[in-house]
Amino acid sequence: LEKVTPEACCQRELQSREGMFVDKEACLRGIERFQNRQGCYTVILNSFETYVYLAGALAIGVLAIELFAMIFAMCLFRGIQ
């Protein structure tokens, strides 16, 4: 009895639905190195962990700019009075 692998489990060169398969025939035969073995939750979690520090740094940068703009606006307001 041959092990059947769905086409959706095969690895693609670009991780998208339109990317070319790495080796479709080997994947469908059941060779694991040409298959995606991780679930969606794991892949999304790994992607989130990769970019969480970048998002945090950007947020801190924007907050710092906003704080300096607010202080500058207060100084201008005091200068007008």
C-alpha positions, 0 to 999 in steps of 0.5 A, a space after each residue: 500500500 503506497 502512502 499518498 501525500 496531498 499536493 498542498 503538503 509539498 514544499 514550494 520555492 516561494 512559500 506561496 500558492 503560486 510558487 514552483 514546487 521544489 520536487 513535486 514527484 518526490 513529495 507525492 511519493 512520500 519523501 519527507 524532505 520535500 514536504 511541509 510538516 509544520 502546521 499553520 499555527 507553528 509557521 505563523 507563530 515563528 513568523 510573528 516571533 521573527 518580526 516582533 522585535 522589529 515591530 517593537 522598535 518601530 513602535 518605540 521610535 514612533 512614540 519618541 518622535 511623537 513625544 518630541 513633537 508634543 514637547 516642541 508644540 508646548 514650547 511654541 505655545 509658551 513662546 506665543 503667550 
